[in-house]
Amino acid sequence: MKVGVLGSGDVAKVLAGGFVKHGHQVMIGSRTPAKLAEWASSNPKAATGTFAAAAQFGELIVLAVKGTAAREALQLAGERNLAGKAVIDATNPIAEAPPVNGVLRFFTDLDESLMERLQKEFSDAHFVKAFSSVGNACMVNPQFKGGTPTMFICGNDEAAKKTVRGVLDQFGWETADMGKAEAARAIEPLCMLWCIPGFLRNDWVHAFKLLT
Ligand SMILES: NC(=O)c1ccc[n+]([C@@H]2O[C@H](COP(=O)([O-])OP(=O)(O)OC[C@H]3O[C@@H](n4cnc5c(N)ncnc54)[C@H](OP(=O)(O)O)[C@@H]3O)[C@@H](O)[C@H]2O)c1
């Protein structure tokens, strides 16, 4: 697949590297593509560009930007470049405020997630929440003593979710499909839960597993 990754932070770089590792064609995008030069020199198979160039390039899009900037980044990517495409939404609505006793603050509430806001505004794109509830170091083929971890996903478009399930299979995850976009109200706060051991005990290596 051709994958357009929107972002220049750790998540974007790690996921872009994962797609390259699994044989996909990748373009990673930033408002300032030059800041990706060092990453590109150690990942020569991937291309770099603007958000718009990466979105145009990708058949599959990955949104990996700061939550407060997600709307702006998608506007820069261009609505037309996103239309009809699956968009893996790895973002979290983390507010510009410090955590309280290790608990992150969000700028959304439990009646509307960030992904629902984005899905409403960019209605021709097919958002699928994924990779938001684990640290970047554990995103690609993580090894846990407890076995294969579970990625909770959701989104309104079944074909887009099938594509993302295929990616998660390659990246070493089992997928738990939680349904439509509203389920992001429950999935996004998993990021808060995931981060608590990190903030309290500097423990950043873990993932969720759904037992049945
Ligand atoms: N860090 C993790 O391990 C982790 C794990 C799971 C989920 N997440 C979520 O994944 C997302 C990315 O996290 P990150 O830590 O890799 O990076 P980050 O520092 O949260 O975000 C960096 C990205 O945000 C973009 N950005 C910032 N302000 C912008 C603006 N005004 N307009 C457009 N774009 C803007 C930057 O664009 P430029 O390239 O143009 O500067 C850059 O690509 C976040 O939503 C985070 O909550 C993070």
PDBQT file of the ligand as one rigid body, heavy atoms in Angstrom, charges set to zero:
ROOT
HETATM    1  N1  LIG A 301       4.025   9.886  21.986  1.00  0.00    +0.000 N 
HETATM    2  C1  LIG A 301       3.404   8.704  22.058  1.00  0.00    +0.000 C 
HETATM    3  O1  LIG A 301       4.032   7.693  22.385  1.00  0.00    +0.000 OA
HETATM    4  C2  LIG A 301       1.954   8.606  21.682  1.00  0.00    +0.000 A 
HETATM    5  C3  LIG A 301       1.299   7.374  21.793  1.00  0.00    +0.000 A 
HETATM    6  C4  LIG A 301      -0.021   7.253  21.333  1.00  0.00    +0.000 A 
HETATM    7  C5  LIG A 301      -0.651   8.363  20.799  1.00  0.00    +0.000 A 
HETATM    8  N2  LIG A 301      -0.007   9.557  20.741  1.00  0.00    +0.000 N 
HETATM    9  C6  LIG A 301      -0.675  10.681  20.099  1.00  0.00    +0.000 C 
HETATM   10  O2  LIG A 301      -0.117  10.774  18.788  1.00  0.00    +0.000 OA
HETATM   11  C7  LIG A 301      -0.035  12.134  18.366  1.00  0.00    +0.000 C 
HETATM   12  C8  LIG A 301       1.403  12.466  17.977  1.00  0.00    +0.000 C 
HETATM   13  O3  LIG A 301       2.208  12.394  19.108  1.00  0.00    +0.000 OA
HETATM   14  P1  LIG A 301       3.790  12.697  19.026  1.00  0.00    +0.000 P 
HETATM   15  O4  LIG A 301       4.265  12.602  20.422  1.00  0.00    +0.000 OA
HETATM   16  O5  LIG A 301       4.406  11.848  17.986  1.00  0.00    +0.000 OA
HETATM   17  O6  LIG A 301       3.902  14.152  18.457  1.00  0.00    +0.000 OA
HETATM   18  P2  LIG A 301       3.365  15.586  18.977  1.00  0.00    +0.000 P 
HETATM   19  O7  LIG A 301       4.495  16.338  19.531  1.00  0.00    +0.000 OA
HETATM   20  O8  LIG A 301       2.145  15.402  19.826  1.00  0.00    +0.000 OA
HETATM   21  O9  LIG A 301       2.909  16.243  17.594  1.00  0.00    +0.000 OA
HETATM   22  C9  LIG A 301       3.835  16.658  16.668  1.00  0.00    +0.000 C 
HETATM   23  C10 LIG A 301       3.139  16.919  15.383  1.00  0.00    +0.000 C 
HETATM   24  O10 LIG A 301       2.064  17.863  15.558  1.00  0.00    +0.000 OA
HETATM   25  C11 LIG A 301       2.107  18.791  14.487  1.00  0.00    +0.000 C 
HETATM   26  N3  LIG A 301       1.600  20.099  14.886  1.00  0.00    +0.000 N 
HETATM   27  C12 LIG A 301       1.863  20.780  16.037  1.00  0.00    +0.000 A 
HETATM   28  N4  LIG A 301       1.253  21.990  15.994  1.00  0.00    +0.000 NA
HETATM   29  C13 LIG A 301       0.626  22.077  14.780  1.00  0.00    +0.000 A 
HETATM   30  C14 LIG A 301      -0.177  23.057  14.156  1.00  0.00    +0.000 A 
HETATM   31  N5  LIG A 301      -0.460  24.223  14.761  1.00  0.00    +0.000 N 
HETATM   32  N6  LIG A 301      -0.670  22.795  12.920  1.00  0.00    +0.000 NA
HETATM   33  C15 LIG A 301      -0.399  21.621  12.287  1.00  0.00    +0.000 A 
HETATM   34  N7  LIG A 301       0.363  20.642  12.842  1.00  0.00    +0.000 NA
HETATM   35  C16 LIG A 301       0.860  20.870  14.071  1.00  0.00    +0.000 A 
HETATM   36  C17 LIG A 301       3.579  18.911  14.140  1.00  0.00    +0.000 C 
HETATM   37  O11 LIG A 301       3.639  19.323  12.816  1.00  0.00    +0.000 OA
HETATM   38  P3  LIG A 301       5.003  19.765  12.105  1.00  0.00    +0.000 P 
HETATM   39  O12 LIG A 301       5.617  18.484  11.648  1.00  0.00    +0.000 OA
HETATM   40  O13 LIG A 301       4.557  20.607  10.994  1.00  0.00    +0.000 OA
HETATM   41  O14 LIG A 301       5.807  20.471  13.150  1.00  0.00    +0.000 OA
HETATM   42  C18 LIG A 301       4.076  17.496  14.347  1.00  0.00    +0.000 C 
HETATM   43  O15 LIG A 301       3.954  16.750  13.157  1.00  0.00    +0.000 OA
HETATM   44  C19 LIG A 301      -0.575  12.965  19.528  1.00  0.00    +0.000 C 
HETATM   45  O16 LIG A 301      -1.931  13.265  19.299  1.00  0.00    +0.000 OA
HETATM   46  C20 LIG A 301      -0.427  12.035  20.730  1.00  0.00    +0.000 C 
HETATM   47  O17 LIG A 301      -1.366  12.304  21.756  1.00  0.00    +0.000 OA
HETATM   48  C21 LIG A 301       1.275   9.695  21.181  1.00  0.00    +0.000 A 
ENDROOT
TORSDOF 0
